[in-house]
Protein backbone atom coordinates (compact mmCIF):
# COMPACT_ATOMS: atom_id res chain seq x y z
CA UNK A 1 0.00 0.00 0.00
CA UNK A 2 1.28 3.47 -0.89
CA UNK A 3 2.04 5.77 1.99
CA UNK A 4 -0.43 8.40 3.21
CA UNK A 5 1.29 11.71 3.79
CA UNK A 6 0.15 14.70 5.84
CA UNK A 7 1.78 18.07 5.14
CA UNK A 8 1.13 20.60 7.89
CA UNK A 9 1.88 24.25 7.18
CA UNK A 10 1.73 27.35 9.36
CA UNK A 11 0.92 29.20 6.16
CA UNK A 12 -1.99 31.17 4.70
CA UNK A 13 -3.22 30.58 1.16
CA UNK A 14 -4.55 33.72 -0.51
CA UNK A 15 -5.06 34.41 -4.25
CA UNK A 16 -3.46 37.86 -3.93
CA UNK A 17 -0.12 36.26 -3.07
CA UNK A 18 1.15 33.36 -5.15
CA UNK A 19 4.85 33.04 -4.52
CA UNK A 20 7.64 30.52 -4.54
CA UNK A 21 6.34 28.39 -1.68
CA UNK A 22 2.88 28.24 -3.23
CA UNK A 23 4.42 26.91 -6.44
CA UNK A 24 6.45 24.42 -4.43
CA UNK A 25 3.38 23.11 -2.61
CA UNK A 26 1.54 22.48 -5.89
CA UNK A 27 4.56 20.90 -7.60
CA UNK A 28 5.36 18.74 -4.55
CA UNK A 29 1.76 17.54 -4.36
CA UNK A 30 1.86 16.49 -8.01
CA UNK A 31 5.21 14.73 -7.59
CA UNK A 32 3.89 12.77 -4.61
CA UNK A 33 0.77 11.72 -6.50
CA UNK A 34 2.85 10.72 -9.54
CA UNK A 35 4.71 8.33 -7.21
CA UNK A 36 1.40 6.92 -5.99
CA UNK A 37 1.38 8.62 -2.59
CA UNK A 38 -1.69 10.17 -1.02
CA UNK A 39 -0.89 13.71 0.24
CA UNK A 40 -3.32 15.56 2.49
CA UNK A 41 -2.62 19.19 3.36
CA UNK A 42 -3.34 21.14 6.54
CA UNK A 43 -3.03 24.93 6.36
CA UNK A 44 -3.41 27.66 8.96
CA UNK A 45 -5.88 29.43 6.66
CA UNK A 46 -6.84 28.63 3.09
CA UNK A 47 -9.05 30.54 0.72
CA UNK A 48 -10.55 28.53 -2.13
CA UNK A 49 -9.02 29.47 -5.49
CA UNK A 50 -8.02 27.71 -8.70
CA UNK A 51 -4.26 27.66 -8.15
CA UNK A 52 -4.71 25.09 -5.38
CA UNK A 53 -7.58 23.17 -7.00
CA UNK A 54 -5.61 19.90 -7.24
CA UNK A 55 -4.69 19.72 -3.53
CA UNK A 56 -6.69 17.99 -0.82
CA UNK A 57 -6.78 20.76 1.78
CA UNK A 58 -7.97 20.93 5.35
CA UNK A 59 -8.39 24.47 6.64
CA UNK A 60 -7.69 25.26 10.30
CA UNK A 61 -9.62 28.53 9.82
CA UNK A 62 -6.89 30.61 11.42
CA UNK A 63 -6.78 28.44 14.55
CA UNK A 64 -3.76 26.54 15.81
CA UNK A 65 -2.92 24.22 12.91
CA UNK A 66 -1.06 21.74 15.14
CA UNK A 67 -4.05 21.20 17.43
CA UNK A 68 -6.36 21.14 14.42
CA UNK A 69 -4.31 18.35 12.82
CA UNK A 70 -4.25 16.21 15.97
CA UNK A 71 -7.98 16.67 16.56
CA UNK A 72 -8.77 15.92 12.91
CA UNK A 73 -6.86 12.65 13.05
CA UNK A 74 -8.53 11.65 16.32
CA UNK A 75 -12.06 12.47 15.18
CA UNK A 76 -11.61 10.69 11.85
CA UNK A 77 -9.56 7.80 13.24
CA UNK A 78 -6.79 8.53 10.71
CA UNK A 79 -3.13 7.62 11.00
CA UNK A 80 -0.63 8.93 8.48
CA UNK A 81 2.51 7.05 7.47
CA UNK A 82 4.50 10.26 6.97
CA UNK A 83 4.07 13.73 8.49
CA UNK A 84 5.88 16.69 6.94
CA UNK A 85 5.80 20.16 8.49
CA UNK A 86 6.61 23.58 7.06
CA UNK A 87 6.89 26.86 9.03
CA UNK A 88 6.01 25.23 12.35
CA UNK A 89 8.20 25.84 15.36
CA UNK A 90 11.04 23.33 15.05
CA UNK A 91 11.66 20.61 17.64
CA UNK A 92 8.60 21.11 19.83
CA UNK A 93 6.29 18.95 21.93
CA UNK A 94 3.97 18.69 18.90
CA UNK A 95 6.28 16.10 17.34
CA UNK A 96 6.14 13.91 20.44
CA UNK A 97 2.34 14.03 20.34
CA UNK A 98 2.27 13.08 16.66
CA UNK A 99 4.73 10.22 17.14
CA UNK A 100 2.78 8.86 20.10
CA UNK A 101 -0.58 9.16 18.33
CA UNK A 102 0.24 7.52 14.98
CA UNK A 103 3.98 6.70 14.88
CA UNK A 104 4.69 8.21 11.43
CA UNK A 105 8.00 9.09 9.86
CA UNK A 106 8.35 12.79 10.73
CA UNK A 107 10.09 15.40 8.54
CA UNK A 108 10.39 18.88 10.06
CA UNK A 109 11.34 21.59 7.54
CA UNK A 110 12.73 24.68 9.29
CA UNK A 111 12.06 27.96 7.46
CA UNK A 112 12.36 30.09 10.59
CA UNK A 113 14.88 32.96 10.61
CA UNK A 114 16.73 33.71 13.82
CA UNK A 115 16.84 37.13 15.53
CA UNK A 116 19.63 39.45 14.49
CA UNK A 117 21.10 39.54 18.01
CA UNK A 118 20.36 35.88 18.71
CA UNK A 119 17.88 34.46 21.19
CA UNK A 120 17.94 35.69 24.81
CA UNK A 121 19.50 33.35 27.36
CA UNK A 122 16.15 32.01 28.60
CA UNK A 123 15.13 31.08 25.06
CA UNK A 124 18.50 29.45 24.36
CA UNK A 125 18.20 27.27 27.46
CA UNK A 126 14.62 26.40 26.55
CA UNK A 127 15.68 25.36 23.04
CA UNK A 128 18.41 23.09 24.41
CA UNK A 129 15.87 21.41 26.67
CA UNK A 130 13.42 21.03 23.77
CA UNK A 131 16.18 19.47 21.71
CA UNK A 132 16.82 16.85 24.38
CA UNK A 133 13.14 16.18 25.05
CA UNK A 134 11.68 16.24 21.55
CA UNK A 135 14.51 15.93 19.00
CA UNK A 136 14.36 12.13 19.20
CA UNK A 137 10.80 12.11 17.86
CA UNK A 138 11.78 13.79 14.59
CA UNK A 139 13.23 11.47 11.95
CA UNK A 140 14.60 14.13 9.61
CA UNK A 141 15.28 17.84 10.14
CA UNK A 142 15.61 19.99 7.04
CA UNK A 143 17.25 23.41 6.87
CA UNK A 144 16.53 25.54 3.80
CA UNK A 145 20.10 26.87 3.83
CA UNK A 146 23.45 26.06 5.40
CA UNK A 147 22.72 28.95 7.78
CA UNK A 148 19.51 27.23 8.88
CA UNK A 149 21.17 23.87 9.47
CA UNK A 150 23.89 25.56 11.52
CA UNK A 151 21.28 27.16 13.76
CA UNK A 152 19.16 24.02 14.11
CA UNK A 153 22.22 22.30 15.58
CA UNK A 154 23.34 25.22 17.73
CA UNK A 155 19.80 25.82 18.99
CA UNK A 156 18.71 22.26 19.72
CA UNK A 157 21.86 20.19 20.01
CA UNK A 158 24.67 18.93 17.79
CA UNK A 159 23.60 15.37 18.48
CA UNK A 160 20.91 16.01 15.82
CA UNK A 161 23.57 16.37 13.11
CA UNK A 162 23.08 12.89 11.63
CA UNK A 163 19.38 13.50 11.00
CA UNK A 164 19.74 17.10 9.74
CA UNK A 165 20.14 17.96 6.04
CA UNK A 166 20.11 21.04 3.82
CA UNK A 167 17.61 21.34 0.98
CA UNK A 168 17.84 24.73 -0.65
CA UNK A 169 14.72 26.52 -1.76
CA UNK A 170 14.17 26.64 -5.49
CA UNK A 171 11.91 28.52 -7.85
CA UNK A 172 10.10 27.94 -11.12
CA UNK A 173 12.59 29.77 -13.30
CA UNK A 174 10.62 29.49 -16.54
CA UNK A 175 7.82 31.65 -15.09
CA UNK A 176 10.15 34.56 -14.35
CA UNK A 177 10.09 37.34 -16.93
CA UNK A 178 13.68 38.38 -17.69
CA UNK A 179 14.85 41.94 -17.17
CA UNK A 180 13.99 44.04 -20.21
CA UNK A 181 15.60 47.36 -19.25
CA UNK A 182 19.15 48.68 -19.44
CA UNK A 183 20.58 48.74 -15.90
CA UNK A 184 22.32 52.03 -16.70
CA UNK A 185 19.19 53.67 -18.10
CA UNK A 186 17.12 56.14 -16.11
CA UNK A 187 14.51 56.42 -14.76
CA UNK A 188 15.71 53.96 -12.16
CA UNK A 189 13.15 51.58 -10.70
CA UNK A 190 13.66 49.54 -7.55
CA UNK A 191 11.34 46.86 -6.21
CA UNK A 192 10.81 45.56 -2.68
CA UNK A 193 8.95 42.28 -2.15
CA UNK A 194 8.34 41.65 1.52
CA UNK A 195 5.93 41.00 4.34
CA UNK A 196 5.61 44.41 5.99
CA UNK A 197 6.95 43.89 9.48
CA UNK A 198 9.72 45.65 11.36
CA UNK A 199 12.23 42.80 10.99
CA UNK A 200 12.23 43.26 7.21
CA UNK A 201 14.07 46.57 7.62
CA UNK A 202 12.09 48.62 5.10
CA UNK A 203 12.23 51.54 7.53
CA UNK A 204 16.01 51.55 6.91
CA UNK A 205 15.43 51.80 3.17
CA UNK A 206 13.19 54.82 3.69
CA UNK A 207 15.77 56.45 5.93
CA UNK A 208 18.50 55.74 3.36
CA UNK A 209 16.42 57.34 0.63
CA UNK A 210 15.95 60.41 2.86
CA UNK A 211 19.74 60.88 2.84
CA UNK A 212 19.81 61.17 -0.97
CA UNK A 213 19.13 64.43 -2.78
CA UNK A 214 16.02 63.28 -4.58
CA UNK A 215 15.82 66.45 -6.63
CA UNK A 216 18.59 64.93 -8.76
CA UNK A 217 16.54 61.79 -9.47
CA UNK A 218 13.00 63.03 -9.94
CA UNK A 219 11.91 60.03 -12.02
CA UNK A 220 13.29 57.40 -9.63
CA UNK A 221 10.73 54.96 -8.20
CA UNK A 222 10.62 52.42 -5.38
CA UNK A 223 7.65 50.07 -5.52
CA UNK A 224 6.95 48.05 -2.36
CA UNK A 225 4.91 44.88 -2.81
CA UNK A 226 3.47 43.11 0.22
CA UNK A 227 1.32 43.72 3.23
CA UNK A 228 1.58 43.36 6.97
CA UNK A 229 1.23 44.93 10.42
CA UNK A 230 4.00 47.49 9.90
CA UNK A 231 2.44 49.11 6.84
CA UNK A 232 0.93 52.12 8.61
CA UNK A 233 4.25 52.91 10.28
CA UNK A 234 6.01 52.72 6.92
CA UNK A 235 3.40 54.97 5.33
CA UNK A 236 3.96 57.55 8.09
CA UNK A 237 7.74 57.39 7.60
CA UNK A 238 7.30 57.82 3.85
CA UNK A 239 5.34 61.00 4.50
CA UNK A 240 7.74 62.24 7.20
CA UNK A 241 10.72 61.78 4.88
CA UNK A 242 8.79 63.46 2.01
CA UNK A 243 9.17 60.41 -0.21
CA UNK A 244 5.57 60.09 -1.41
CA UNK A 245 6.53 61.03 -4.98
CA UNK A 246 9.07 58.20 -5.13
CA UNK A 247 7.80 55.37 -2.91
CA UNK A 248 4.59 53.52 -3.70
CA UNK A 249 3.00 50.73 -1.69
CA UNK A 250 1.48 48.28 -4.15
CA UNK A 251 0.02 45.64 -1.82
CA UNK A 252 0.15 41.91 -2.52
CA UNK A 253 0.42 40.56 -6.04
CA UNK A 254 0.25 37.02 -7.44
CA UNK A 255 2.42 38.10 -10.40
CA UNK A 256 5.70 39.18 -8.81
CA UNK A 257 7.56 36.74 -11.07
CA UNK A 258 6.21 38.61 -14.09
CA UNK A 259 6.76 42.09 -12.67
CA UNK A 260 10.38 41.78 -11.55
CA UNK A 261 11.83 42.06 -15.05
CA UNK A 262 10.74 45.68 -15.38
CA UNK A 263 12.93 46.81 -12.44
CA UNK A 264 16.63 47.60 -12.14
CA UNK A 265 17.24 46.09 -8.69
CA UNK A 266 15.45 44.29 -5.86
CA UNK A 267 16.12 45.82 -2.44
CA UNK A 268 15.75 43.62 0.64
CA UNK A 269 17.13 45.37 3.77
CA UNK A 270 16.01 42.55 6.09
CA UNK A 271 17.22 41.79 9.63
CA UNK A 272 16.10 38.13 9.48
CA UNK A 273 16.15 35.62 6.65
CA UNK A 274 16.67 31.92 6.01
CA UNK A 275 16.92 31.59 2.23
CA UNK A 276 14.78 34.09 0.42
CA UNK A 277 12.57 32.96 -2.44
CA UNK A 278 12.15 36.62 -3.44
CA UNK A 279 15.91 36.87 -3.96
CA UNK A 280 15.89 33.72 -6.08
CA UNK A 281 12.99 35.00 -8.19
CA UNK A 282 14.71 38.34 -8.65
CA UNK A 283 17.96 36.74 -9.78
CA UNK A 284 16.10 34.32 -12.06
CA UNK A 285 14.56 37.42 -13.64
CA UNK A 286 18.10 38.73 -14.19
CA UNK A 287 17.47 41.48 -11.62
CA UNK A 288 20.40 42.02 -9.21
CA UNK A 289 19.72 42.22 -5.49
CA UNK A 290 20.71 44.73 -2.79
CA UNK A 291 20.39 42.99 0.56
CA UNK A 292 21.89 42.33 3.98
CA UNK A 293 24.39 39.79 5.28
CA UNK A 294 21.82 37.93 7.38
CA UNK A 295 20.77 34.30 7.16
CA UNK A 296 21.42 32.49 3.91
CA UNK A 297 21.77 35.71 1.87
CA UNK A 298 25.59 35.46 1.61
CA UNK A 299 25.19 31.91 0.30
CA UNK A 300 23.61 33.29 -2.87
CA UNK A 301 24.52 37.01 -3.15
CA UNK A 302 28.13 37.80 -4.06
CA UNK A 303 28.95 41.48 -3.59
CA UNK A 304 29.55 43.24 -6.90
CA UNK A 305 28.77 40.09 -8.89
CA UNK A 306 25.01 39.52 -8.69
CA UNK A 307 24.16 42.29 -6.27
CA UNK A 308 25.39 44.31 -3.30
CA UNK A 309 25.39 43.16 0.29
CA UNK A 310 25.67 45.21 3.48
CA UNK A 311 25.34 44.72 7.22
CA UNK A 312 21.76 45.02 8.51
CA UNK A 313 20.75 48.41 9.90
CA UNK A 314 23.71 50.11 8.19
CA UNK A 315 21.62 52.83 6.63
CA UNK A 316 24.61 54.88 5.49
CA UNK A 317 26.04 52.03 3.40
CA UNK A 318 22.63 51.27 1.91
CA UNK A 319 22.29 54.93 0.93
CA UNK A 320 25.75 54.82 -0.68
CA UNK A 321 24.82 51.72 -2.70
CA UNK A 322 21.57 53.24 -3.95
CA UNK A 323 23.29 56.53 -4.78
CA UNK A 324 26.03 54.61 -6.60
CA UNK A 325 23.44 52.87 -8.74
CA UNK A 326 21.68 56.17 -9.45
CA UNK A 327 24.98 57.89 -10.31
CA UNK A 328 25.98 54.87 -12.45
CA UNK A 329 29.22 54.43 -10.53
CA UNK A 330 27.91 51.03 -9.45
CA UNK A 331 26.37 48.51 -11.79
CA UNK A 332 26.09 44.77 -12.16
CA UNK A 333 26.78 43.92 -15.79
CA UNK A 334 26.57 40.11 -15.81
CA UNK A 335 23.56 37.90 -16.39
CA UNK A 336 22.62 37.02 -12.81
CA UNK A 337 20.06 34.36 -13.73
CA UNK A 338 22.45 31.60 -14.79
CA UNK A 339 23.33 30.23 -11.34
CA UNK A 340 19.65 30.09 -10.35
CA UNK A 341 18.72 28.21 -13.51
CA UNK A 342 21.52 25.73 -12.85
CA UNK A 343 21.34 25.21 -9.09
CA UNK A 344 18.15 26.57 -7.52
CA UNK A 345 15.21 25.36 -9.57
CA UNK A 346 11.83 24.26 -8.30
CA UNK A 347 12.42 20.87 -9.91
CA UNK A 348 15.57 20.36 -7.83
CA UNK A 349 13.81 21.44 -4.65
CA UNK A 350 10.88 19.07 -5.26
CA UNK A 351 13.16 16.16 -6.18
CA UNK A 352 15.26 16.62 -3.05
CA UNK A 353 12.19 16.72 -0.82
CA UNK A 354 10.75 13.73 -2.64
CA UNK A 355 13.92 11.72 -1.89
CA UNK A 356 13.19 12.06 1.81
CA UNK A 357 9.94 10.16 1.24
CA UNK A 358 11.10 7.59 -1.30
CA UNK A 359 14.09 6.53 0.79
CA UNK A 360 11.95 5.56 3.79
ZAMARGU-4260 file (C-alpha; in steps of 0.2 Angstrom, whole numbers, plus 5000, padded with zeros to 4 digits):
<rodrens>
0) 5000/5000/5000 | 5006/5017/4996 | 5010/5029/5010 | 4998/5042/5016 | 5006/5059/5019
5) 5001/5073/5029 | 5009/5090/5026 | 5006/5103/5039 | 5009/5121/5036 | 5009/5137/5047
10) 5005/5146/5031 | 4990/5156/5024 | 4984/5153/5006 | 4977/5169/4997 | 4975/5172/4979
15) 4983/5189/4980 | 4999/5181/4985 | 5006/5167/4974 | 5024/5165/4977 | 5038/5153/4977
20) 5032/5142/4992 | 5014/5141/4984 | 5022/5135/4968 | 5032/5122/4978 | 5017/5116/4987
25) 5008/5112/4971 | 5023/5104/4962 | 5027/5094/4977 | 5009/5088/4978 | 5009/5082/4960
30) 5026/5074/4962 | 5019/5064/4977 | 5004/5059/4967 | 5014/5054/4952 | 5024/5042/4964
35) 5007/5035/4970 | 5007/5043/4987 | 4992/5051/4995 | 4996/5069/5001 | 4983/5078/5012
40) 4987/5096/5017 | 4983/5106/5033 | 4985/5125/5032 | 4983/5138/5045 | 4971/5147/5033
45) 4966/5143/5015 | 4955/5153/5004 | 4947/5143/4989 | 4955/5147/4973 | 4960/5139/4957
50) 4979/5138/4959 | 4976/5125/4973 | 4962/5116/4965 | 4972/5100/4964 | 4977/5099/4982
55) 4967/5090/4996 | 4966/5104/5009 | 4960/5105/5027 | 4958/5122/5033 | 4962/5126/5052
60) 4952/5143/5049 | 4966/5153/5057 | 4966/5142/5073 | 4981/5133/5079 | 4985/5121/5065
65) 4995/5109/5076 | 4980/5106/5087 | 4968/5106/5072 | 4978/5092/5064 | 4979/5081/5080
70) 4960/5083/5083 | 4956/5080/5065 | 4966/5063/5065 | 4957/5058/5082 | 4940/5062/5076
75) 4942/5053/5059 | 4952/5039/5066 | 4966/5043/5054 | 4984/5038/5055 | 4997/5045/5042
80) 5013/5035/5037 | 5022/5051/5035 | 5020/5069/5042 | 5029/5083/5035 | 5029/5101/5042
85) 5033/5118/5035 | 5034/5134/5045 | 5030/5126/5062 | 5041/5129/5077 | 5055/5117/5075
90) 5058/5103/5088 | 5043/5106/5099 | 5031/5095/5110 | 5020/5093/5095 | 5031/5081/5087
95) 5031/5070/5102 | 5012/5070/5102 | 5011/5065/5083 | 5024/5051/5086 | 5014/5044/5101
100) 4997/5046/5092 | 5001/5038/5075 | 5020/5033/5074 | 5023/5041/5057 | 5040/5045/5049
105) 5042/5064/5054 | 5050/5077/5043 | 5052/5094/5050 | 5057/5108/5038 | 5064/5123/5046
110) 5060/5140/5037 | 5062/5150/5053 | 5074/5165/5053 | 5084/5169/5069 | 5084/5186/5078
115) 5098/5197/5072 | 5106/5198/5090 | 5102/5179/5094 | 5089/5172/5106 | 5090/5178/5124
120) 5098/5167/5137 | 5081/5160/5143 | 5076/5155/5125 | 5093/5147/5122 | 5091/5136/5137
125) 5073/5132/5133 | 5078/5127/5115 | 5092/5115/5122 | 5079/5107/5133 | 5067/5105/5119
130) 5081/5097/5109 | 5084/5084/5122 | 5066/5081/5125 | 5058/5081/5108 | 5073/5080/5095
135) 5072/5061/5096 | 5054/5061/5089 | 5059/5069/5073 | 5066/5057/5060 | 5073/5071/5048
140) 5076/5089/5051 | 5078/5100/5035 | 5086/5117/5034 | 5083/5128/5019 | 5100/5134/5019
145) 5117/5130/5027 | 5114/5145/5039 | 5098/5136/5044 | 5106/5119/5047 | 5119/5128/5058
150) 5106/5136/5069 | 5096/5120/5071 | 5111/5111/5078 | 5117/5126/5089 | 5099/5129/5095
155) 5094/5111/5099 | 5109/5101/5100 | 5123/5095/5089 | 5118/5077/5092 | 5105/5080/5079
160) 5118/5082/5066 | 5115/5064/5058 | 5097/5068/5055 | 5099/5085/5049 | 5101/5090/5030
165) 5101/5105/5019 | 5088/5107/5005 | 5089/5124/4997 | 5074/5133/4991 | 5071/5133/4973
170) 5060/5143/4961 | 5050/5140/4944 | 5063/5149/4933 | 5053/5147/4917 | 5039/5158/4925
175) 5051/5173/4928 | 5050/5187/4915 | 5068/5192/4912 | 5074/5210/4914 | 5070/5220/4899
180) 5078/5237/4904 | 5096/5243/4903 | 5103/5244/4921 | 5112/5260/4917 | 5096/5268/4909
185) 5086/5281/4919 | 5073/5282/4926 | 5079/5270/4939 | 5066/5258/4946 | 5068/5248/4962
190) 5057/5234/4969 | 5054/5228/4987 | 5045/5211/4989 | 5042/5208/5008 | 5030/5205/5022
195) 5028/5222/5030 | 5035/5219/5047 | 5049/5228/5057 | 5061/5214/5055 | 5061/5216/5036
200) 5070/5233/5038 | 5060/5243/5026 | 5061/5258/5038 | 5080/5258/5035 | 5077/5259/5016
205) 5066/5274/5018 | 5079/5282/5030 | 5093/5279/5017 | 5082/5287/5003 | 5080/5302/5014
210) 5099/5304/5014 | 5099/5306/4995 | 5096/5322/4986 | 5080/5316/4977 | 5079/5332/4967
215) 5093/5325/4956 | 5083/5309/4953 | 5065/5315/4950 | 5060/5300/4940 | 5066/5287/4952
220) 5054/5275/4959 | 5053/5262/4973 | 5038/5250/4972 | 5035/5240/4988 | 5025/5224/4986
225) 5017/5216/5001 | 5007/5219/5016 | 5008/5217/5035 | 5006/5225/5052 | 5020/5237/5049
230) 5012/5246/5034 | 5005/5261/5043 | 5021/5265/5051 | 5030/5264/5035 | 5017/5275/5027
235) 5020/5288/5040 | 5039/5287/5038 | 5037/5289/5019 | 5027/5305/5022 | 5039/5311/5036
240) 5054/5309/5024 | 5044/5317/5010 | 5046/5302/4999 | 5028/5300/4993 | 5033/5305/4975
245) 5045/5291/4974 | 5039/5277/4985 | 5023/5268/4982 | 5015/5254/4992 | 5007/5241/4979
250) 5000/5228/4991 | 5001/5210/4987 | 5002/5203/4970 | 5001/5185/4963 | 5012/5190/4948
255) 5028/5196/4956 | 5038/5184/4945 | 5031/5193/4930 | 5034/5210/4937 | 5052/5209/4942
260) 5059/5210/4925 | 5054/5228/4923 | 5065/5234/4938 | 5083/5238/4939 | 5086/5230/4957
265) 5077/5221/4971 | 5081/5229/4988 | 5079/5218/5003 | 5086/5227/5019 | 5080/5213/5030
270) 5086/5209/5048 | 5080/5191/5047 | 5081/5178/5033 | 5083/5160/5030 | 5085/5158/5011
275) 5074/5170/5002 | 5063/5165/4988 | 5061/5183/4983 | 5080/5184/4980 | 5079/5169/4970
280) 5065/5175/4959 | 5074/5192/4957 | 5090/5184/4951 | 5080/5172/4940 | 5073/5187/4932
285) 5091/5194/4929 | 5087/5207/4942 | 5102/5210/4954 | 5099/5211/4973 | 5104/5224/4986
290) 5102/5215/5003 | 5109/5212/5020 | 5122/5199/5026 | 5109/5190/5037 | 5104/5172/5036
295) 5107/5162/5020 | 5109/5179/5009 | 5128/5177/5008 | 5126/5160/5002 | 5118/5166/4986
300) 5123/5185/4984 | 5141/5189/4980 | 5145/5207/4982 | 5148/5216/4966 | 5144/5200/4956
305) 5125/5198/4957 | 5121/5211/4969 | 5127/5222/4983 | 5127/5216/5001 | 5128/5226/5017
310) 5127/5224/5036 | 5109/5225/5043 | 5104/5242/5049 | 5119/5251/5041 | 5108/5264/5033
315) 5123/5274/5027 | 5130/5260/5017 | 5113/5256/5010 | 5111/5275/5005 | 5129/5274/4997
320) 5124/5259/4987 | 5108/5266/4980 | 5116/5283/4976 | 5130/5273/4967 | 5117/5264/4956
325) 5108/5281/4953 | 5125/5289/4948 | 5130/5274/4938 | 5146/5272/4947 | 5140/5255/4953
330) 5132/5243/4941 | 5130/5224/4939 | 5134/5220/4921 | 5133/5201/4921 | 5118/5190/4918
335) 5113/5185/4936 | 5100/5172/4931 | 5112/5158/4926 | 5117/5151/4943 | 5098/5150/4948
340) 5094/5141/4932 | 5108/5129/4936 | 5107/5126/4955 | 5091/5133/4962 | 5076/5127/4952
345) 5059/5121/4958 | 5062/5104/4950 | 5078/5102/4961 | 5069/5107/4977 | 5054/5095/4974
350) 5066/5081/4969 | 5076/5083/4985 | 5061/5084/4996 | 5054/5069/4987 | 5070/5059/4991
355) 5066/5060/5009 | 5050/5051/5006 | 5056/5038/4993 | 5070/5033/5004 | 5060/5028/5019
</rodrens>
